[in-house]
Amino acid sequence: MSTQTEQLRSPAPSQSTEYHYVITVLTREGVHNTRDGVLTVPVGFRRAACFAHLLQQLKDEYGTPISVLFFALEPNAL
């Protein structure tokens, strides 16, 4: 498992929102990989765009096909 902090674009602090994500995938070689981290995105950014961004990183690393077994994205606040 790895932890990453990422930022999509470079919004000003008051114009961005932090989300904590967890994603688990299964690669074509049978490798299970779970990652979590904090993703900072512009206010109004869509969940689907966050998912696509994270999935593309895993596709770039492991190739395709890739199966998503679990995905969670929640505001990084209590």
C-alpha positions as CSV (number, residue, x, y, z in Angstrom):
1,M,0.0,0.0,0.0
2,S,1.2,3.5,-0.8
3,T,0.2,6.9,0.3
4,Q,0.2,9.9,-2.0
5,T,-0.7,13.5,-1.8
6,E,-1.7,15.0,-5.1
7,Q,-3.0,18.2,-6.5
8,L,-5.0,18.7,-9.7
9,R,-4.1,22.1,-11.1
10,S,-2.9,24.7,-8.7
11,P,-5.9,26.3,-7.0
12,A,-5.6,28.9,-4.3
13,P,-6.2,27.4,-0.8
14,S,-9.6,28.9,-0.4
15,Q,-10.6,27.6,-3.8
16,S,-9.7,24.0,-3.3
17,T,-11.0,21.0,-1.3
18,E,-9.1,18.1,0.1
19,Y,-10.4,14.5,-0.3
20,H,-9.0,11.3,1.2
21,Y,-9.2,8.4,-1.2
22,V,-8.7,4.6,-1.0
23,I,-8.6,2.6,-4.2
24,T,-7.9,-1.1,-4.7
25,V,-7.2,-2.6,-8.1
26,L,-6.5,-6.0,-9.6
27,T,-4.0,-6.0,-12.5
28,R,-3.9,-8.4,-15.4
29,E,-1.0,-10.2,-13.7
30,G,-3.2,-10.8,-10.6
31,V,-1.5,-8.2,-8.5
32,H,-3.7,-6.5,-5.9
33,N,-2.7,-2.9,-5.1
34,T,-4.4,-0.7,-2.6
35,R,-3.5,3.0,-2.4
36,D,-4.7,5.8,-0.2
37,G,-3.8,9.5,-0.1
38,V,-5.1,13.0,-0.1
39,L,-6.2,14.6,-3.3
40,T,-6.6,18.4,-3.5
41,V,-9.0,19.5,-6.2
42,P,-10.6,22.8,-7.2
43,V,-14.0,23.5,-5.6
44,G,-16.7,22.0,-7.8
45,F,-14.5,19.3,-9.2
46,R,-16.5,16.1,-9.9
47,R,-16.1,12.7,-8.2
48,A,-15.9,11.0,-11.6
49,A,-13.0,13.3,-12.6
50,C,-11.1,12.4,-9.4
51,F,-11.7,8.7,-10.1
52,A,-10.6,9.0,-13.7
53,H,-7.4,10.8,-12.6
54,L,-6.5,8.1,-10.0
55,L,-7.4,5.2,-12.3
56,Q,-5.2,6.7,-15.1
57,Q,-2.2,6.7,-12.8
58,L,-2.7,3.0,-12.0
59,K,-3.2,2.2,-15.7
60,D,0.0,4.1,-16.5
61,E,1.9,2.0,-13.9
62,Y,0.3,-1.4,-14.4
63,G,-1.2,-1.3,-17.9
64,T,-4.6,-2.4,-19.0
65,P,-6.9,-4.2,-18.4
66,I,-7.2,-3.3,-14.8
67,S,-10.2,-4.0,-12.5
68,V,-11.3,-1.7,-9.7
69,L,-12.2,-3.7,-6.6
70,F,-12.8,-0.8,-4.2
71,F,-13.0,3.0,-4.4
72,A,-13.8,5.5,-1.7
73,L,-13.5,9.3,-1.8
74,E,-14.5,11.4,1.2
75,P,-13.8,15.0,2.3
76,N,-10.6,15.1,4.3
77,A,-12.2,16.7,7.4
78,L,-13.9,15.5,10.6
